[in-house]
């Protein structure tokens, strides 16, 4: 178990490999280490469990601890404030083996966990049951699933837009080309963020997100107050790589405006506003 952030840098490549294999963009070291730098709550301390098979890293659980009410000790995964799909990591096919090793370490950890919260875990995740099954001793922990939320995702499996587009029907391609011509004729634009535009793009993203929640209460991101800009610095390590895209898609009316974040070829967040309108009919 690693209890100091300084000890995580040497795991970067192996950790990144595990996150990619699991398809969990928000569990990459770039994301988690940026969370520690900008969003970690006061009093949080790392408790990162690393599982090895000889010299190979086959599993990693980047928990942090935080003392809750009445001295309860919670072990949690970073990042639920911003996005879901959080889980420990393991080489594909070795999840139960890794879970048993993680459970053994947590059972002897200091301080001992009173609660292990796997918030935002995919519904099909085996980790809750696997950790319970692998827990040492005659008494198994109680497992409780207290809520289920929808978490829409879009995965880009094809190597390029052209490859994806070519698989669609001729009618779909024709309709999309027609809509694209109309969009461009109206002055619409699509672009990706750069180092130079990120600050303004992040501000736009947060404002769009806030507008969606205008009459619904508030969201975790909006609730950060002055912290959204800090929160989205999480994206900086991805800039300039093929793993990141923050896109701005807008109609100059503006009737349509969307902003999205892609990590590891998966859409992990989307903000947007749609204002419906009809083009005036010509006389006659």
VOGU-3710 file (C-alpha; in Angstrom, 3 decimals, decimal comma):
1> xxxxxxxxxx> 0,000/0,000/0,000  1,291/3,455/-0,953  0,410/6,238/1,503  2,348/9,139/-0,064  1,548/10,829/-3,385  5,245/11,035/-4,234  5,311/7,257/-4,528  2,781/7,157/-7,375  4,852/8,666/-10,185  6,870/5,508/-10,757
11> xxxxxxxxxx> 3,619/3,586/-11,357  2,390/5,969/-14,057  2,907/3,775/-17,128  1,654/0,547/-15,543  -1,313/2,379/-14,034  -2,203/3,994/-17,369  -2,046/0,610/-19,063  -4,512/-0,872/-16,569  -6,965/2,017/-16,941  -6,880/1,701/-20,743
21> xxxxxxxxxx> -7,409/-2,065/-20,570  -10,439/-1,542/-18,311  -11,866/1,261/-20,472  -12,084/3,577/-17,448  -10,886/7,007/-18,568  -11,470/8,621/-15,169  -9,171/6,131/-13,437  -6,070/7,112/-15,428  -3,133/8,540/-13,449  -3,370/11,891/-15,261
31> xxxxxxxxxx> -6,961/12,303/-14,074  -6,459/10,965/-10,523  -3,233/12,859/-9,828  -4,796/16,092/-11,096  -7,752/15,439/-8,782  -5,311/15,219/-5,890  -3,741/18,510/-6,903  -6,944/20,512/-7,419  -9,976/18,835/-5,847  -8,971/16,558/-2,984
41> xxxxxxxxxx> -10,916/17,446/0,189  -9,052/18,755/3,214  -7,878/15,857/5,343  -7,828/13,297/2,525  -4,860/10,922/2,481  -3,888/8,365/-0,208  -4,191/4,639/0,395  -3,275/3,152/-2,967  -3,180/-0,638/-3,165  -0,852/-2,064/-5,827
51> xxxxxxxxxx> -1,060/-5,754/-6,792  1,866/-7,401/-8,554  2,494/-10,774/-10,126  6,243/-10,970/-9,716  7,404/-7,679/-11,274  4,239/-7,010/-13,311  1,561/-4,683/-11,961  -1,739/-6,529/-12,494  -4,018/-4,441/-10,292  -4,345/-1,061/-8,627
61> xxxxxxxxxx> -6,940/0,550/-6,359  -6,222/4,296/-5,854  -8,274/4,765/-2,674  -8,118/7,751/-0,389  -9,233/7,902/3,230  -11,287/10,569/4,912  -12,581/10,571/8,457  -16,363/10,950/8,491  -18,807/11,644/11,322  -18,120/10,080/14,709
71> xxxxxxxxxx> -14,666/8,943/13,659  -15,804/6,584/10,883  -13,039/5,916/8,329  -14,152/5,850/4,679  -12,082/4,442/1,825  -13,210/6,025/-1,464  -12,103/6,390/-5,078  -11,343/9,940/-6,320  -13,487/11,823/-8,807  -17,163/11,147/-8,109
81> xxxxxxxxxx> -17,695/14,930/-7,880  -17,213/15,189/-11,644  -18,021/11,905/-13,341  -19,019/8,296/-12,809  -17,506/4,991/-14,023  -15,021/4,652/-11,168  -13,608/1,296/-10,062  -10,407/-0,435/-8,990  -8,261/-1,642/-11,890  -7,093/-5,097/-12,921
91> xxxxxxxxxx> -5,770/-6,837/-15,970  -8,767/-8,224/-17,895  -9,776/-11,641/-16,592  -7,913/-11,255/-13,282  -10,421/-9,059/-11,411  -11,365/-11,634/-8,752  -7,750/-12,579/-8,137  -6,792/-8,921/-7,766  -9,845/-8,227/-5,581  -8,761/-10,936/-3,152
101> xxxxxxxxxx> -5,295/-9,374/-2,904  -6,780/-5,881/-2,399  -9,159/-7,189/0,277  -6,256/-8,765/2,150  -4,356/-5,477/2,209  -7,401/-3,411/3,245  -8,200/-5,826/6,072  -4,775/-5,099/7,584  -4,626/-1,413/6,672  -4,081/1,407/9,109
111> xxxxxxxxxx> -6,501/2,896/9,794  -8,878/0,023/9,114  -11,801/0,887/6,833  -15,245/1,162/8,375  -16,709/1,776/4,923  -15,393/1,024/1,426  -17,454/3,121/-1,004  -17,327/2,239/-4,700  -19,356/5,232/-5,836  -19,969/5,525/-9,543
121> xxxxxxxxxx> -19,017/1,927/-10,311  -20,446/0,508/-13,563  -23,527/-1,604/-12,874  -21,847/-4,714/-14,308  -18,750/-4,223/-12,169  -17,770/-7,356/-10,175  -15,756/-5,421/-7,599  -18,260/-5,232/-4,746  -18,921/-8,959/-4,713  -15,294/-9,817/-5,480
131> xxxxxxxxxx> -13,961/-7,777/-2,550  -16,538/-9,365/-0,255  -15,657/-12,867/-1,437  -11,935/-12,220/-1,034  -12,150/-10,660/2,431  -10,073/-12,723/4,881  -11,527/-14,190/8,063  -14,760/-15,933/9,021  -16,992/-12,823/8,774  -17,618/-11,267/5,371
141> xxxxxxxxxx> -18,381/-7,553/5,009  -21,933/-6,412/4,348  -22,479/-5,254/0,776  -25,213/-2,728/0,014  -26,143/-1,083/-3,263  -27,925/2,079/-2,240  -28,720/3,762/-5,557  -28,525/3,359/-9,329  -28,119/6,269/-11,742  -28,034/6,451/-15,497
151> xxxxxxxxxx> -24,649/7,293/-17,000  -24,877/7,635/-20,804  -21,594/7,159/-22,645  -20,481/7,287/-26,255  -17,514/5,128/-27,254  -15,487/5,813/-30,403  -14,288/2,370/-31,453  -13,412/3,190/-35,044  -9,987/4,596/-35,910  -11,368/7,645/-37,697
161> xxxxxxxxxx> -14,570/9,529/-38,481  -14,345/8,338/-42,078  -14,261/4,679/-40,954  -17,290/5,215/-38,717  -19,183/7,145/-41,401  -18,515/4,500/-44,071  -20,333/1,870/-41,989  -23,584/3,858/-41,958  -26,372/3,444/-44,498  -26,371/5,503/-47,685
171> xxxxxxxxxx> -29,521/7,291/-46,499  -27,855/8,239/-43,205  -24,749/9,520/-45,004  -26,861/11,548/-47,395  -28,894/13,118/-44,597  -25,788/13,955/-42,563  -24,053/15,584/-45,521  -27,131/17,689/-46,191  -27,347/18,788/-42,549  -23,630/19,538/-42,495
181> xxxxxxxxxx> -23,975/21,808/-45,540  -26,859/23,642/-43,862  -24,891/23,978/-40,650  -21,826/25,390/-42,422  -23,961/27,721/-44,572  -25,439/29,190/-41,382  -21,923/29,901/-40,071  -21,723/26,961/-37,654  -18,342/25,683/-36,500  -16,731/22,714/-34,749
191> xxxxxxxxxx> -13,283/22,801/-33,154  -11,105/21,135/-30,534  -9,494/22,913/-27,589  -5,838/23,900/-27,475  -3,615/25,189/-24,682  -4,444/28,717/-25,818  -8,241/28,266/-25,802  -8,689/25,897/-22,842  -9,378/28,546/-20,190  -12,126/30,180/-22,268
201> xxxxxxxxxx> -13,489/26,802/-23,352  -13,690/25,567/-19,771  -15,553/28,724/-18,780  -18,000/28,163/-21,629  -18,418/24,508/-20,637  -19,271/25,427/-17,049  -21,704/28,175/-18,116  -23,489/25,785/-20,482  -23,656/23,153/-17,772  -25,050/25,681/-15,277
211> xxxxxxxxxx> -27,751/26,729/-17,752  -29,001/23,135/-17,959  -29,473/23,132/-14,176  -31,063/26,579/-14,014  -34,474/25,283/-12,950  -33,399/21,917/-11,509  -31,450/22,935/-8,404  -27,701/22,542/-8,741  -25,056/20,049/-9,803  -21,775/19,049/-8,202
221> xxxxxxxxxx> -19,809/20,990/-10,813  -21,818/24,181/-10,406  -21,694/23,716/-6,641  -17,923/24,144/-6,649  -18,399/27,922/-6,694  -15,048/29,268/-7,852  -13,614/25,784/-8,303  -14,889/24,700/-11,752  -11,849/26,270/-13,446  -9,605/24,336/-11,068
231> xxxxxxxxxx> -11,624/21,199/-11,612  -11,220/21,282/-15,358  -7,480/21,715/-15,119  -7,771/17,972/-14,777  -7,892/18,004/-18,559  -4,559/19,754/-19,092  -2,416/16,583/-19,015  -4,407/15,239/-21,972  -3,970/18,269/-24,240  -1,829/17,552/-27,260
241> xxxxxxxxxx> -2,458/13,797/-27,044  -4,788/11,542/-28,985  -6,547/10,684/-25,725  -8,305/14,025/-25,290  -10,815/16,186/-27,071  -12,893/19,095/-25,836  -15,125/20,147/-28,685  -17,328/23,150/-29,262  -20,228/22,726/-31,667  -22,422/25,773/-32,155
251> xxxxxxxxxx> -24,906/27,444/-34,402  -24,406/31,231/-34,562  -28,168/31,886/-34,020  -27,481/30,561/-31,311  -30,153/27,909/-31,488  -27,800/25,051/-30,770  -24,681/24,870/-28,650  -22,851/21,823/-27,373  -19,555/21,279/-25,631  -18,165/17,841/-24,843
261> xxxxxxxxxx> -15,144/16,157/-23,309  -13,650/12,974/-24,718  -11,090/10,917/-22,809  -9,619/7,719/-24,199  -12,046/7,818/-27,147  -15,058/7,889/-24,807  -17,451/10,808/-24,291  -17,368/11,318/-20,534  -19,152/14,642/-20,185  -21,463/16,780/-22,238
271> xxxxxxxxxx> -22,969/20,209/-21,720  -25,320/21,948/-24,076  -28,289/24,159/-24,700  -30,968/23,744/-27,350  -33,431/26,494/-28,181  -36,062/25,348/-30,623  -37,136/27,750/-33,348  -38,768/27,656/-36,754  -37,504/29,368/-39,834  -40,157/31,868/-41,052
281> xxxx> -42,081/30,657/-44,053  -41,881/32,792/-47,181  -45,035/34,456/-48,428  -47,099/32,288/-50,742
//
